[in-house]
């Protein structure tokens, strides 16, 4: 009887060991198949949100609109800091050299992140190093002139430019930016020549225009909406009629095949953990899809967007192909 009890106990122990070994094997298999759900502990401290442009511009305004909702969603403080320079290149060069911890983020603008490495011998970064989290806002670019200017239509403006090459000054934000490339495209498509006067950001370019320092201005849609009573808007770069400015014709409607916009989003350093990217993407998408925030954007003259990390990555690739072709065509005009 004792032998049978001992044998039974031994078999039971072997069964338990076998079951444990089987569980370990299943765990190993889950790891190999990438199915193990490992949660990262994030965030546990303050997050720095860098705006690579001056205070008061569109990127800065949007970052500060997002600041409080981000803090509520992520459960930590978010510090917004401006780091302007080089049409955004200074900020993005800093971003790609930061440790990929998830605690240092930088706003990104398209086409700026594409144009700077194309145009500058050493921008400090390459477009492919930008690690997108989300895209949340678009601003069509429009052309405005002084309220007392002699031109009431785009046709009149272009005709005068052809008669007076380089005689009309046009302001905009930065060089090799959305505004600059739009001007170069306009020149290329219409056989005109203007004198471009860049400012260090959208807000300074508006101030320069309102102060009468330039004849015309390429400006973002929200600035056009805000200052429409102090300017004549000749055309806008939206694909269709821009709802906040229904009386302004698109460039296409005016006979110029030109669509131009600046799209804004947020990026992390290359190599950032995918789970951290997912946490941040979820937070930014929650804000981007908030109906109240979308309504605010539309009222201010923005176009709400809501693209996640993978969709944004593909969009950047598509835009890189498009703007590389444009840059190669118009670079000699700059």
C-alpha positions, 0 to 999 in steps of 0.5 A: 500500500505504501508503494502505491501511495509513493508511486501516486505522489511521484506521478502527481509531482511529475504532472505538476512539473509537466504543467509548469513546463508547458505554461513556460513553453506557451509563455516563450511562444507568446513572446516569440510571436510578439503577443505578450502584453508588456505595459510601460510605466509612462508618464511618471514625470513632466513632459516637455512640448517644444514649439520650434517657432516663435510665440504667438504663431499657429503652432504655439497657439495650438500647443497651448490649447492642447496643454491642459487637456493633455495634462488631464488625459496623461495625468502629468504636467506638460511644459510648452517651450518655444525653440525658434530658428531656421524655419523650424530646423533648430527645433527638429535638429534638437529633437532627433538627438534627444533620448527617446524617453517620451518626455521630450516632444516637438511640434512638426509642420509639413512641408517645413520638415521636408523642405529644410533638409532639401534646401539646407546643406546641413539642416541637422536632421533628415525628414525620415528621422522625425518620428510622428505621433499625430497630425491634428491641424491644417491651415490653407495658405492665402495671398493678401494685399494692403487694403488700399492696394491698386489690385482687386483681383489676382489677375490684376496683381499678376498682370502688374507683377509681369510688367514690373518684375521684382517690384512687388514685395511679398512677406511670409514666414521663414525661408523654405517654409510653406509660405516661401514654397507657395510663392515660388510655385506661384512665380513658376506657374505664372511667369512672374517675379516678386521680392520675398521678405521673410519674417521669423514666424507667422506672427511677425510676418503679420505684424510687418504686413499690418505695419505697411512694410510689404505690399502683399503677404502669404499668410495662414488661413487663421490669420486671414480670418482674424485680419480680413477687415485690414486686408484684401484677400485675393486667393486661398490655397484650399482645394475647395471653397474655404468655409470661413472665407466663402467669398474668397476664391481658390487659386484654382478658381482663379486659373492657377493650379496651386493648392497649398497648406501647412499641416501641424502635428507632434513628433517624438525622437527616433527610437521611442518605444512603440507603447509610449507612441501609442499612449501619446497618439491616443491622447492627441487623437482624443483632443483632435476628435473633441467636438468643442475643440474642432468647433474652436478651430473652425471658428478661428480659421483652421481645418481640424485633422485627426491622423494617427502615427501610421497614417501620418507617417504615410502622409509625410512620405507622400508629401516628401515625394511631392515637395521634392519634385516641387523643390527641384523645379523651383529651387533656382528661383529662390 
